[in-house]
């Protein structure tokens, strides 16, 4: 019996030891599984808390004008950005995620633009807003965007309140501040037409009115001169006889015109028909091949500034290659496309993607802002101007390229600004 009891005790002890080891292994397995589950929960929660971000995609909410006056801006911006995102996704996306763009038409209406942005933020739950329209509509969204906390990157609109006063979530890319337009326009007009009498014709909506105001302000502040006439028109006007007659009565030597390409083309043709021989200077939206095509021979000699170093239609190799890629994507595009805004939208989509890459594998609004602020002289290639941001200001571009119509095409001219800019001083 003693031997049996001894063997029994040994068996029991062995079983207990085995159970103890198995219990230890199970506890370890439970910890490992719990850790994996916790990690998954944390990761999933991070995506759930950050709107517009999933394990395999980032949703960007874009808006711009694709119907009505100014549609050439939004259509160009939309199609250029779409092409860029398609290329980026084909190359693997950003940090393993594909970029999806949800687009809303603002119809160049402040009310429509605000409604579009609210939809993108509250219903579509986008990660980032991308403005691809003009100032008139974009300016109306600024207050709401500030309150929403969603970062907004503005590619085309130059409305001053996008970047001043400074708001951490708002960035301006391809265009520059209206005040910078005013600086360069005023300096160019003064140095090229020294002592000449300048008349300003501008549209009544936000963008052209701001350009006219900024130019007049810098002519006064920097060169102690004032326009001999300030004349206004409405978007879509077809008859500029009254404004042109007003410039003639004021004995203007130079006419500066700020509006849309279609209006400028009509005004310049009418000016020549009326016998007016004054040189025309135009704002950036008109430095586009479509303007020359519409104005025909009357465009010869017109000067202005471009937002991009190479215009569609240029024979320079980089633009030829870019335009060929664009036409493969949009083989049935109407005449006048691609335009400058296709290039701006394309370039700024790549800026957004690069900032998102720098934001890291788990992007948030804060890391996206840091990603943008880390950019210094970034550009996708020679078709774009460089973008640089700082923690103190979010104006990505202060450069414009002076051009003149020669033999039916816009060509760069040899003129350089020598006056120090005042734009960044107010951010110091």
C-alpha positions as CSV (number, residue, x, y, z in Angstrom):
1,X,0.0,0.0,0.0
2,X,2.9,2.4,0.8
3,X,4.2,1.9,-2.7
4,X,0.8,2.5,-4.3
5,X,0.2,5.6,-2.2
6,X,3.7,6.9,-3.2
7,X,3.0,6.3,-6.9
8,X,-0.3,8.0,-6.5
9,X,1.1,11.1,-4.9
10,X,3.8,11.3,-7.6
11,X,1.1,11.1,-10.3
12,X,-1.0,13.8,-8.6
13,X,2.1,16.0,-8.3
14,X,2.9,15.5,-11.9
15,X,-0.6,16.3,-13.0
16,X,-0.6,19.5,-10.8
17,X,2.7,20.5,-12.3
18,X,1.4,20.0,-15.9
19,X,-1.8,22.0,-15.1
20,X,0.3,24.7,-13.6
21,X,2.5,25.0,-16.7
22,X,-0.6,25.0,-18.9
23,X,-2.2,27.7,-16.8
24,X,0.9,29.8,-17.1
25,X,1.0,29.3,-20.9
26,X,-2.7,30.2,-21.1
27,X,-2.2,33.3,-19.1
28,X,0.7,34.3,-21.4
29,X,-1.5,33.6,-24.5
30,X,-4.3,35.7,-22.9
31,X,-1.9,38.6,-22.4
32,X,-0.7,38.3,-26.0
33,X,-4.2,38.1,-27.4
34,X,-5.3,41.0,-25.1
35,X,-2.4,43.1,-26.3
36,X,-3.2,42.4,-30.0
37,X,-6.9,43.2,-29.4
38,X,-6.0,46.4,-27.5
39,X,-3.7,47.5,-30.2
40,X,-6.4,46.8,-32.8
41,X,-8.9,48.7,-30.7
42,X,-6.5,51.7,-30.3
43,X,-5.7,51.7,-34.0
44,X,-9.3,51.4,-35.0
45,X,-10.3,54.2,-32.5
46,X,-7.6,56.4,-33.9
47,X,-9.1,56.0,-37.4
48,X,-12.6,56.5,-36.0
49,X,-11.6,59.7,-34.2
50,X,-9.9,61.2,-37.2
51,X,-12.5,61.9,-39.8
52,X,-11.6,61.0,-43.4
53,X,-8.9,58.4,-42.5
54,X,-9.2,54.7,-42.8
55,X,-6.6,52.0,-42.9
56,X,-6.5,52.2,-46.7
57,X,-7.7,55.7,-47.7
58,X,-7.8,59.4,-46.9
59,X,-10.7,61.5,-48.1
60,X,-10.2,65.0,-49.2
61,X,-13.1,67.4,-49.7
62,X,-12.7,69.8,-52.6
63,X,-14.9,72.6,-53.9
64,X,-14.8,75.1,-56.8
65,X,-16.8,76.7,-59.5
66,X,-17.7,74.3,-62.3
67,X,-20.9,76.0,-63.5
68,X,-21.6,79.6,-64.4
69,X,-19.1,82.5,-64.6
70,X,-15.7,81.5,-63.4
71,X,-16.2,77.8,-64.3
72,X,-12.9,77.8,-66.1
73,X,-11.3,78.1,-62.7
74,X,-13.0,75.3,-60.9
75,X,-13.0,72.9,-63.9
76,X,-9.3,73.4,-64.3
77,X,-8.6,73.1,-60.6
78,X,-10.7,70.0,-60.3
79,X,-9.3,68.2,-63.3
80,X,-5.7,69.1,-62.5
81,X,-6.1,67.8,-58.9
82,X,-7.8,64.6,-60.1
83,X,-5.0,63.8,-62.5
84,X,-2.4,64.3,-59.7
85,X,-4.3,62.1,-57.2
86,X,-4.7,59.4,-59.9
87,X,-0.9,59.4,-60.5
88,X,-0.2,59.4,-56.7
89,X,-2.6,56.4,-56.2
90,X,-1.1,54.5,-59.1
91,X,2.3,54.9,-57.5
92,X,1.0,53.3,-54.2
93,X,-0.7,56.3,-52.5
94,X,0.6,58.0,-49.4
95,X,1.9,55.9,-46.6
96,X,-0.1,52.9,-48.0
97,X,-3.4,54.8,-48.3
98,X,-5.1,55.9,-51.5
99,X,-6.3,59.5,-51.8
100,X,-10.0,60.0,-52.5
101,X,-11.4,63.4,-53.6
102,X,-15.1,64.3,-53.0
103,X,-15.9,67.4,-55.1
104,X,-18.7,70.0,-54.7
105,X,-19.7,72.8,-57.1
106,X,-19.9,76.2,-55.4
107,X,-21.2,77.9,-58.6
108,X,-19.1,81.0,-57.7
109,X,-21.7,81.7,-55.0
110,X,-20.8,82.5,-51.4
111,X,-24.0,80.8,-50.2
112,X,-23.4,77.7,-52.3
113,X,-19.7,77.5,-51.2
114,X,-20.6,77.6,-47.5
115,X,-23.2,74.9,-48.0
116,X,-20.7,72.8,-49.9
117,X,-18.1,73.0,-47.2
118,X,-20.6,72.2,-44.5
119,X,-21.6,69.1,-46.4
120,X,-18.0,68.0,-46.9
121,X,-17.2,68.4,-43.2
122,X,-20.5,67.3,-41.5
123,X,-21.7,64.6,-43.9
124,X,-18.7,63.4,-45.9
125,X,-16.4,63.7,-42.8
126,X,-13.4,64.7,-44.9
127,X,-9.9,64.8,-43.5
128,X,-8.9,68.0,-45.4
129,X,-10.6,70.7,-47.4
130,X,-9.1,71.8,-50.7
131,X,-10.4,75.0,-52.3
132,X,-10.1,74.9,-56.1
133,X,-12.3,77.9,-56.8
134,X,-12.2,81.7,-56.8
135,X,-12.1,84.3,-54.0
136,X,-15.7,85.3,-54.2
137,X,-16.9,81.9,-53.0
138,X,-13.9,80.8,-50.9
139,X,-14.0,83.9,-48.7
140,X,-17.5,83.0,-47.5
141,X,-16.2,79.7,-46.0
142,X,-13.4,81.0,-43.9
143,X,-15.3,81.6,-40.6
144,X,-16.9,78.2,-40.7
145,X,-13.7,76.5,-41.5
146,X,-12.0,78.2,-38.6
147,X,-14.6,76.9,-36.2
148,X,-14.6,73.4,-37.7
149,X,-10.9,72.8,-37.0
150,X,-10.6,71.0,-40.3
151,X,-7.4,72.1,-42.2
152,X,-8.1,73.9,-45.5
153,X,-5.6,74.3,-48.3
154,X,-6.5,77.0,-50.8
155,X,-5.0,76.6,-54.2
156,X,-6.4,79.4,-56.3
157,X,-8.3,82.1,-54.3
158,X,-6.3,85.1,-53.3
159,X,-8.9,86.6,-50.8
160,X,-6.9,88.2,-48.0
161,X,-8.8,86.7,-45.2
162,X,-7.7,83.2,-46.1
163,X,-4.2,83.9,-44.6
164,X,-4.7,87.1,-42.7
165,X,-5.3,87.4,-39.8
166,X,-3.3,84.2,-39.3
167,X,-5.2,81.0,-38.5
168,X,-3.3,77.8,-38.0
169,X,-5.6,75.6,-40.0
170,X,-5.7,77.8,-43.2
171,X,-3.0,77.6,-46.0
172,X,-2.7,79.3,-49.3
173,X,-0.8,77.5,-52.1
174,X,-0.5,78.4,-55.8
175,X,-1.7,82.0,-55.6
176,X,-0.4,84.6,-53.3
177,X,-2.0,87.3,-51.2
178,X,-3.9,90.1,-53.0
179,X,-1.5,92.5,-51.3
180,X,1.4,90.9,-53.0
181,X,-0.4,91.2,-56.3
182,X,-0.7,94.9,-55.6
183,X,3.0,95.2,-54.8
184,X,4.2,93.6,-58.0
185,X,1.5,95.2,-60.2
186,X,2.2,98.7,-58.9
187,X,6.0,98.3,-59.2
188,X,5.7,97.0,-62.7
189,X,3.3,99.7,-63.8
190,X,5.5,102.4,-62.3
191,X,8.8,101.2,-63.6
192,X,7.6,100.2,-67.1
193,X,5.3,103.2,-67.6
194,X,7.2,105.8,-65.6
195,X,5.2,109.0,-65.1
196,X,2.2,107.6,-67.1
197,X,-1.4,108.1,-66.2
198,X,-3.0,104.8,-65.1
199,X,-6.7,103.9,-65.3
200,X,-7.9,100.8,-63.4
201,X,-10.9,98.9,-64.7
202,X,-12.0,96.1,-62.3
203,X,-15.0,93.8,-61.7
204,X,-17.2,94.3,-58.7
205,X,-16.8,90.9,-57.2
206,X,-14.3,90.0,-54.5
207,X,-11.2,89.0,-56.5
208,X,-10.9,91.7,-59.2
209,X,-12.0,94.4,-56.8
210,X,-9.3,93.4,-54.3
211,X,-6.7,93.4,-57.1
212,X,-7.7,96.9,-58.1
213,X,-7.7,98.1,-54.5
214,X,-4.3,96.6,-53.7
215,X,-2.7,98.0,-56.9
216,X,-4.1,101.5,-56.2
217,X,-2.9,101.3,-52.5
218,X,0.7,100.4,-53.5
219,X,0.9,103.0,-56.3
220,X,0.1,105.6,-53.6
221,X,2.2,104.1,-50.8
222,X,5.3,103.2,-52.7
223,X,5.3,105.6,-55.7
224,X,3.1,108.5,-54.6
225,X,0.8,108.3,-57.6
226,X,-2.9,107.6,-57.9
227,X,-5.0,106.2,-60.7
228,X,-6.6,108.8,-62.9
229,X,-9.8,106.7,-62.9
230,X,-11.3,103.8,-61.1
231,X,-14.0,102.2,-63.2
232,X,-16.1,99.0,-62.4
233,X,-18.1,96.4,-64.3
234,X,-20.1,93.3,-63.6
235,X,-19.2,89.7,-64.2
236,X,-20.5,88.6,-67.6
237,X,-20.7,92.1,-69.1
238,X,-20.4,92.3,-72.8
239,X,-20.2,96.1,-73.4
240,X,-17.4,98.1,-71.9
241,X,-17.9,101.2,-73.9
242,X,-18.8,103.3,-70.8
243,X,-15.7,102.2,-68.9
244,X,-13.4,102.7,-71.8
245,X,-14.8,106.1,-72.6
246,X,-14.2,107.0,-68.9
247,X,-10.6,106.0,-69.2
248,X,-10.2,108.1,-72.4
249,X,-11.8,111.1,-70.7
250,X,-9.3,110.8,-67.9
251,X,-6.5,110.9,-70.4
252,X,-5.2,107.6,-69.3
253,X,-1.9,106.5,-70.8
254,X,-2.2,102.9,-69.5
255,X,-5.3,100.7,-68.7
256,X,-5.0,98.1,-66.0
257,X,-7.8,95.5,-66.3
258,X,-8.8,93.1,-63.5
259,X,-11.6,90.5,-64.1
260,X,-12.1,87.3,-66.1
261,X,-10.4,86.4,-69.4
262,X,-13.7,86.6,-71.4
263,X,-14.4,90.1,-70.2
264,X,-10.9,91.3,-70.8
265,X,-10.9,89.9,-74.3
266,X,-14.1,91.8,-75.2
267,X,-12.9,95.0,-73.5
268,X,-9.6,95.0,-75.4
269,X,-11.2,94.3,-78.8
270,X,-13.7,97.1,-78.1
271,X,-10.9,99.4,-77.1
272,X,-9.1,98.9,-80.4
273,X,-12.4,99.3,-82.3
274,X,-12.9,102.6,-80.5
275,X,-9.5,103.7,-81.6
276,X,-7.9,103.5,-78.1
277,X,-4.2,102.7,-78.5
278,X,-3.3,102.6,-74.8
279,X,-1.3,99.5,-73.6
280,X,-3.2,97.1,-71.4
281,X,-2.0,95.4,-68.3
282,X,-4.1,92.5,-67.0
283,X,-4.3,90.5,-63.8
284,X,-3.1,86.9,-63.3
285,X,-6.4,85.1,-64.4
286,X,-6.0,86.6,-67.9
287,X,-2.4,85.5,-68.4
288,X,-3.7,82.3,-70.1
289,X,-3.7,81.0,-73.7
290,X,-7.5,81.2,-73.7
291,X,-7.4,85.0,-73.3
292,X,-5.1,85.4,-76.3
293,X,-7.3,83.1,-78.4
294,X,-10.4,85.2,-77.5
295,X,-8.8,88.6,-77.9
296,X,-7.1,87.6,-81.1
297,X,-4.8,90.3,-82.6
298,X,-6.0,92.9,-80.0
299,X,-4.0,90.9,-77.4
300,X,-0.6,91.7,-78.9
301,X,1.6,93.6,-76.5
302,X,-0.6,93.1,-73.5
303,X,1.4,92.5,-70.3
304,X,0.6,90.8,-67.0
305,X,1.8,88.3,-64.4
306,X,1.5,84.5,-64.4
307,X,1.1,82.3,-61.4
308,X,3.0,79.5,-63.1
309,X,6.4,79.6,-64.8
310,X,5.2,77.7,-67.9
311,X,1.8,78.1,-69.6
312,X,-0.1,75.3,-71.3
313,X,0.9,75.5,-75.0
314,X,4.5,76.2,-74.2
315,X,7.0,74.3,-76.3
316,X,9.3,73.8,-73.3
317,X,9.9,70.1,-72.8
318,X,8.5,69.8,-69.2
319,X,5.2,71.5,-70.2
320,X,4.9,69.4,-73.4
321,X,5.3,66.2,-71.3
322,X,2.8,67.4,-68.7
323,X,0.2,68.5,-71.3
324,X,0.5,65.1,-73.1
325,X,-0.3,63.3,-69.8
326,X,-3.2,65.6,-69.2
327,X,-4.6,65.1,-72.7
328,X,-4.4,61.3,-72.3
329,X,-6.6,61.6,-69.2
330,X,-9.0,64.1,-70.8
331,X,-9.1,63.3,-74.5
332,X,-12.4,65.1,-75.1
333,X,-11.6,68.3,-73.4
334,X,-13.0,71.5,-74.9
335,X,-10.9,74.2,-76.5
336,X,-8.9,76.3,-74.0
337,X,-8.0,73.4,-71.8
338,X,-5.8,72.6,-70.1
339,X,-5.5,76.1,-68.6
340,X,-3.4,77.6,-65.8
341,X,-5.8,76.3,-63.2
342,X,-5.3,72.7,-64.3
343,X,-1.6,73.2,-63.6
344,X,-2.3,74.9,-60.2
345,X,-4.7,72.2,-59.1
346,X,-2.2,69.5,-60.2
347,X,0.7,71.1,-58.4
348,X,-1.1,71.8,-55.2
349,X,-2.5,68.2,-55.1
350,X,1.1,67.0,-55.0
351,X,1.8,69.6,-52.2
352,X,-1.0,68.2,-50.1
353,X,0.2,64.6,-50.8
354,X,3.8,65.5,-49.7
355,X,2.5,67.1,-46.5
356,X,0.4,64.0,-45.8
357,X,3.4,61.8,-46.3
358,X,5.3,63.9,-43.7
359,X,2.3,63.7,-41.4
360,X,3.2,60.0,-40.8
361,X,1.3,56.7,-40.7
362,X,-1.4,57.9,-38.4
363,X,-2.3,61.4,-39.8
364,X,-4.3,63.9,-37.8
365,X,-5.2,67.5,-38.3
366,X,-2.2,68.5,-36.2
367,X,0.3,66.3,-37.9
368,X,-1.0,67.5,-41.3
369,X,-0.4,71.1,-40.3
370,X,3.1,70.2,-39.2
371,X,3.7,68.4,-42.5
372,X,2.7,71.5,-44.5
373,X,4.7,73.8,-42.3
374,X,7.8,71.7,-42.9
375,X,7.7,72.3,-46.7
376,X,10.5,74.5,-48.0
377,X,10.7,75.2,-51.8
378,X,8.7,72.1,-52.6
379,X,7.4,71.7,-56.1
380,X,6.3,68.7,-58.2
381,X,8.5,69.9,-61.1
382,X,9.3,72.8,-63.5
383,X,5.6,73.4,-64.3
384,X,5.0,74.7,-60.8
385,X,6.4,77.5,-58.6
386,X,7.9,76.3,-55.2
387,X,5.8,76.2,-52.0
388,X,7.2,77.1,-48.6
389,X,5.3,77.6,-45.4
390,X,6.3,78.7,-41.9
391,X,4.8,78.4,-38.4
392,X,4.2,82.2,-38.4
393,X,2.5,82.5,-41.8
394,X,0.9,80.1,-44.3
395,X,1.5,81.9,-47.6
396,X,3.0,79.3,-49.7
397,X,4.0,81.4,-52.8
398,X,5.1,85.0,-53.2
399,X,6.3,84.6,-56.8
400,X,4.7,85.8,-60.0
401,X,6.2,85.6,-63.5
402,X,6.0,88.8,-65.7
403,X,4.8,88.0,-69.3
404,X,3.8,89.7,-72.5
405,X,1.8,88.6,-75.5
406,X,4.3,88.4,-78.5
407,X,3.3,86.9,-81.8
408,X,0.1,85.5,-80.4
409,X,1.5,83.8,-77.3
410,X,2.4,84.7,-73.8
411,X,6.2,84.9,-73.2
412,X,8.2,85.7,-70.1
413,X,9.9,89.1,-70.1
414,X,13.0,90.3,-68.4
415,X,11.7,92.3,-65.5
416,X,12.6,91.7,-61.8
417,X,11.1,93.3,-58.7
418,X,13.7,95.2,-56.6
419,X,11.3,96.6,-54.0
420,X,11.2,94.7,-50.7
421,X,7.8,93.2,-49.9
422,X,5.7,94.4,-47.0
423,X,3.5,91.3,-47.0
424,X,5.3,89.2,-44.4
425,X,6.0,92.1,-42.0
426,X,2.5,92.0,-40.5
427,X,3.2,88.4,-39.4
428,X,6.3,89.3,-37.4
